[in-house]
Amino acid sequence: MKIKTNIARAEALLLQEKYAESLSICIKILEKKPNLDEAIHLTAINYYALGQIEPAIDEFKKAITINNQNSSFHSNLGIAYLKQERFTEASKCFEKALVLEPLIPESNYNLSICLHNEGNYLLAVNYCKKAILLDTTNSDFHLHLGVIYYDQGQFNNAAESLVKALEGDNKQNKGKKYLDAYWQLFSLYLIQHRYQDALEIADIGIQSQQLSDQQLCTLLIGKAMIYFLFSHLDEAKQALQLSEMVHHFPSPPKYLKSFGIFHLYIKNLIALYENGEYKDCYQLSHNATKMYFISESHGFSPNRTSVQYKNQNYQINSLFIIGAKVIHFISEEENKYQVSLVSLLQDLVPGSKVVIAFGEIDCRPNEGIYTYSLKSKRDYKEIIDDMLSKYVNALKNIANSFEIEIILYGVPAPHPQSIEILPQSEQQRFKDIIAYYNLTLANTCKHLGMTLLEVYELTNKDGQSNLQYHIDNYHLLPNTVPTLFNLQRE
């Protein structure tokens, strides 16, 4: 009787979020009853709540060894693996939980998350739809379904699900992440190049008065991106001013650090434009036509600059596909990046000139080619050869299909501070990867008769940036692209 009472006390303390006290009771129970699966499971939950994931996993496994017929034991172990992004192990746990209790919506939802991260979109959609059928009011389920559709490039289905997620939040308040619904819908409109719709959904989110300061900053900086690209500099400055707090959050998550970089980048570009330091880059001839510059963040800097190419004057009109990497455009599975790029190019007038400038994210020290080559133990040269051959040939085929000219843009030499985050023993390897990437891109373009803007050669000194063109650790100054076009004429 006393053990049951103590279990009840531990459960009550757990519900009150008094995890250390609940854990203390569980440990005392297990001193007397070491094989009591219920107490072991409670111990694991408390460890998880306290952020001690490995001890939690050990205890969940103990509970399952004693009683493998309790679906919540398997499900909670899966949640612990999910926290560590161990998606394959988590999937197996949720599958076992669903064998025991197939009608638990959260297990279907969590399995969908795992499958989505493993790239199995079809099954991920199926399990997420099952979760929704079992609980139509949970906005997180609609949100996740929208994200899967979004990643597949099924934009209409994505919008429908994301709107339902927002409606669920407003009606039930069950959703955990307001930002995700508003930001995902904003991002969806952005990647579809529906900029007015993106601004409107950002305003709805901001005016909802239900977002945290961090969430507000994200949407405000998103608005600043659009305003900058379309030359509404006063509105961009206002959005940046309202989101200035982005630099003052303690221990910000990774996504917020990225938006902090965007904030400073756009702020610096506006300041450079207004003080006239690079006014020569913006001298537009009366007969200039548009040249498009499609990239991720590197396209902001050349926006509205003037260039000459093949004896004709152009003004750069930058367009943005957020987070895009080269690897996305060679995937056999259709995805949002491919759909977005094709939607941009297919509407251009035949004969249009388009600079394509992806690859910088693929060449960072914390993601892309470098980290993949380490994990897979594959030769980086083999990875780059295969990747760039497919990428440039795919762009060549698109250019021929739409009767446009695609100009490639390489990856800048890395800023010294980007290199220094790596161990000393790895720094030369990282520099070699970027050098080889650009060499391979140059050779591939030459073979296919495509123009390459060799930004690496312009920015390189001994494998790292010569610091003549960098505006921050990642991005370049507005005069970089005009300079590269001038070098093409020489």
N, C-alpha and C positions, 0 to 999 in steps of 0.2 A: 504493500500500500504506500509506504513511504517513497519508494522509487517512482511510482506513478505520480505522486504529488510533486516530487522534484522535477520530473519530466515536464509536468504542467507548468511549474515555476520557470523552468528554462525556456519553454516555448513562449510564455508571457513576456519574459524579459527580451527575448528575440524580437517579438512584435513591437516592443517599446524601443528597439534599437539599442538596447543595453547589452551589446554583444560580449564584452569582456566578462560581465557578471553571469550571463547565460553560459558562456564557455566554462567558467569556473565550476558551475553546478554540474555540467556535463562530465567534466573530468572527475569530479568526486563520485558521480554515479558509476563511471567506468572503472574506478578503482575497486568497486564491489562487484560490478557486473561487466567484465571486460568485453563480452560478446553480445551485449545488448545493442542490436542493430539500430534501434530507434535513437538511442543516445549517441551512437557513433555518427549517425546521419546529422543529428543536431549539432554535434561538434564540428563537423565538416562545414555546415552552413555558417556557423559563427566564424570559423577561420576565413571563409570566403568573404563574409561581410567585413571582416577586419583587414582585408587586403592580403591575407596570407594564402595565396592561391595553391602553392605546392602542398602545404600541409592539408589543405582542404581536399585536394585531389586524392591524397593518400587515404584520408578518412572515408571519402566517398567509396573508394575501391574496397576498403575493409567492410563497409556496410553491404556492398554488393556481394562480396565473397560469402557473407553470412546469409544474405537474403537477396537472391537475384530476380525475385518475382515482384519487386516493388518498382513501379515505373518511375516514381519520383526520384529514386536513388540514381537510376540511369540518366534521367533528364538533368538532374542537378550536376552530375559529373560532366555531362555535355556542356552545361553552362560554364563550368570552370574551364574546360578546354577552350570554349569559345572566347572566354576572356583573354586567353593566351594566343588566340588566333590559330589554334591547332585544329583546323577545320575538319580534317579527315577523321581524327579521333573523336571529335565532337559529333560528327555525322553518325558514326557507329552507335554512340550512346543514345542519340535521339531515335534512331531506327529501332533499337532494342526497347526503348520506352514506348514507342508506338505499336510494337508487336503486343505489348502487354495492355496498353490502353490507347487504341487508335483514335479516340474521339477527344483527345486533349488538344485544344487549339494551340497552346503555347509550344508544345513539342513539334507540331507541324510547322509552326512559324520559325522556330529555331533551326529545324532541319533545312528549311528553305534558305535561311541566312547562310548556312554552311555550303549548301549546293551552289548558291549564287557566288560565293567567294571562290569556289572551286571551278567556276566557269560553266557549270551545268545549268544553264538558264531554263531549259524546258522543264526539268524536274523541279527546279526552284519555284517556277510559276505554279506548277501543279500543287505543291505542298502549301504554298502561300494562299492559293485559292481555297484549299481545304480548311485552313485556319480561319479564313474569312467566313466560309459557310457555317463554321461552328460558333463563331462570334463576330457578327457583322458590325458591332459597335466599337471594336478596338481600332483606333485610328492608326496605330503602329503597323498593323497588318496591311492596311491600304497603302500606307506610306512605303513599306518595303516592296509591295507588288509594283508600285509606281517606279521605284528605283530600278527594279529588274527590267521592266519594260524600257525605261530610259536608257539603261546601259546597252540594251539590244538595238536601240535606234527606233523602237516602236513608240514614237512620240505621242500619237493620239491616245493610245492606251495608257501611256504614262500620265498624261495630263488628267485623264478621267480618274485614275486611281489617286493621284496627288490631291485633286480637288476634294475627293471623298475623305481623304485623310484630314484635310482642313475642316471639313464639315463635321467630322467626328470629334475633332478637338473642341470645336465650338459648342457642340451639343452635349457631349459626354465628358469632356475633359479627361479622357483616358490616355490620350497620346502623351508620350514621355518627351517628345522632342519637337516643340513648335518650330524651332529653327530648321529642322530637317525638312518639314513640309513646305515652309515658305521658301527656304533656300533652294530645295530641289526643284520647285516649280519655277523660281527665278532662273536657275541654271538651265532648266529645260527650255525656257523661252530664249535664253541667251544663245544656246547651242543651235536653236532653230532660227536665230537671227531675227526674232520677234522682239525687238528692243523696247517698243512702247509697252507691250504686254509685260515684259520683265520689270520695267519701271513701275508699272501699276501694281503688280503683285508685291513688289518691295514696299511700296507705300502702304498697302493694306496691312502687311506684316508689321511695319513700323508703327502704324496708327492703332494696331490692335491692343497696345499696352500690355501685352502678355509675354513679351520677350525680355530676356536678360540683356544687360549692357553688352556682353560679348556678342550676342545674337544680333543686336541692333547694329553694332559695328560692322558685322559681316555684310548685312544688307546695304548699309550706307556706302561701304567701299565698293560693293557691286554696282551701285548706282553711279559712283564716281567713275568707274571703268567705262560705262556706256557714255556718260556725258563727255568724258575726255575724247573718246574715239570719234564723237560727232561734233566736236569743237564747241560744246557748251561749257566753256571754262569756268564761268561764274558759278554755275550749278555744281560743277565738279568740285570747285574749291569749297563751296558750302557743305557738300557731303563729306569732304575730307575733314573740315573743321569740326563737324558734329561727331566724327568718328576718331578724333585725336586720342581718345582714351585707349585706343587699341594698343598703344605702346606702354600702358601702365598697369596691365593686369599681371598679378603674380603667377608664375608658372603657367603660362598660357598653353593650351593644346597646340598640336602641330598645325592644324588648319588655321588657327588664329595667328600663328607666327607668319604663315604664308600671306595672310591678308595684311599683316603689319608691313611686310616687304612691299606689297602692292601699294599700300598707302604712301609710303615714303617715295617710291618710284614715281607714281603719278604726280605727287606733290612737287618733286624735284623737276620733272619734265615741264610742268606748268610754270614754275619759277624761271627755268631756263628760257622758255618761250617768251615770257613777259619781260624779262630783263634784256632781251635782244642779243644775248651772247652768241646765239647761233642763227641770227636773222638771215644770213646768207643761204641757209638751208631751206628757207621758206619763201624764197623769191619766185613766185609763180608767174610763168610766162602766159600771155593772153591766149595762146593757142595750145596750152597744155591739156593733155587728156589724162584720164585716171589710169594708174597702175595699181593693182591690188597686191597687198602684202598680207598673206594669211599665215598665222602662227599662233602660238600661245602668247605668253607675256612679252616676248621680244618684239612683237609688232607695234607696241605702244610708242616706242621711241621714234621710229621713222614716220609715224602718222603725220600727214599733211606736208611732209618735206618734198622738195622738188628735185627731180633727177633728169638726166639725159640718157637715152638708150637708143642706139641705132639712129642717131641724128634726129631724134624726136624728143620733145619735152613732155614730161609726165609729172603728175602730182600723186604721191603715195596715198592710197586709201586703205588703211589697215582694218582687217577683220580678225576676229578672235575666236579660237576654239579652245576653251579653258581646259587645261590639264592634258592636252593632246601630246602623244609621243609617236615616234616613228613606228614603234611596235604595234600600235593600234591600227595603223593603216595597212598592215600586211597580214592581219589576222584573218583566218578563213571564216570565222564567225562574224557576220555583219554586226557592227556596233555603232554607237552614237557618233563617234568621231568620223567614221567613214560616211555615214549618212549626212552629217553636217557638211563635210567638205564637198561631197558631190552636189548637195543642194546649192552651195555657193557657186560652184564652177559651172553648173549646167545652165544657170541663168545669165551668164556673161555673154556679151556680144562676141561673135567670132572674131578672132584676131586680137583679143584682149591679152595683155601681158600680166602675168601673175607670179609674184615671188612666193615660194613655199618655204617656210622657215621653221620646220619642226626638227627636233633632235636634241635640243639643249637639255630637256628633262631626262632624256635617255642617257645623257652624259654627265650626270651628277654623282658626287661621291657616295650619296646615301640611297641611291636607287638606280634602276636602269641597267646598262651593260655591265658596269663595274660590279655591282652587288650580285647580279645574276651569274656572272662568270665565276665569282668566288663560290657561290652556293652550288652551282651545277658542276663546278670543276672543269668547265669547258674553256678551251682556248679563246680568248677574246677576239682574236683575229678571225677565227671561224664564225663566231657569232656575228661580227660586224659585216663580214663578206656576205653571209647569207641574208642578213637583214637589209642591207643597203641595195643589194642586187634586186631583191623583190620590191623594195620601196620605190626606187627610181624607175624601174620598168613599169610599175603600176601607174606612176604619175605620167610617164611618157604615153602610156595607152590612153589615160584620161585626157591628156592634152590633145592627142590626135582625134579622139572621139568628139570633143567639144570644140575643136578647131581654135584652140588658144595656145599661147606660148607660156610654158612654165619655166621659171628661172629658179634654180635651187640656191639656198643660202646655208652655209656651213654652220659649225658650232664654234663660238669664240674660244680662244685660249682661256683656261680657267683662271679665275682670280686667285691670288696667293692665299687669301683667307679661306677659300673653298678647299684648297689643297691641304691646308694645315689642320683641318679637322680629322684627317686620316693619320694613322701611325706613320712615323718616319719611314718605316720599311715598305709601306704601300704607296707612298706619294709618287715615286717615279712610275710605278705601274699605272696609276691613274692618269698621269700626264701622257704616258705612252698610248693609252686607250683613246684619248681625245685626238692625239696626233694621227693615229692610225685611222680613226673614224673619218677625219677630214681628208686624209690621203686617199682612202677608198672611195669616198664620195666624189672627189675630184676625178679620179680615174674612171669611175662609172659614168659620170656626166660627159667626160671627153669621148668615151666609147659610144655613147648614145647621141652625141652632138647637141647636148643641152648646156646652157649657160649656167655657170656657178659663180656666185659672189663669195670669194674666198676670204671670209671674215677671220678665219684662223690665221692666215698669213699676215693679215693686217694687224692683228692684236697680239701675236705671239712673240715672246722673247724667252728662249730656252725652255719651252714647254709650258710656260705660264704667261699670264697677261703682262703686257708691257705697260699697263695702267694708263695708256693714252686715250682709251676709248670707253672704259668702264665707268658707269654712273653709280653703280653699287656692286655688290659681290656677284651679281648674276647678269645684270642688264647693261646695255651700251648707250652711249650718247646719241643725240639726234643727228650728228654729222656723220655717223658711221656708214649708213647705207648710201647717202650721196657720195661719200668718198669712194666706196666700193664701185659705184657706177662710173665715177670719173676714172678709176683705174682700168675699167673695161675699155674705155675709149683710147687709152694710151697704147 
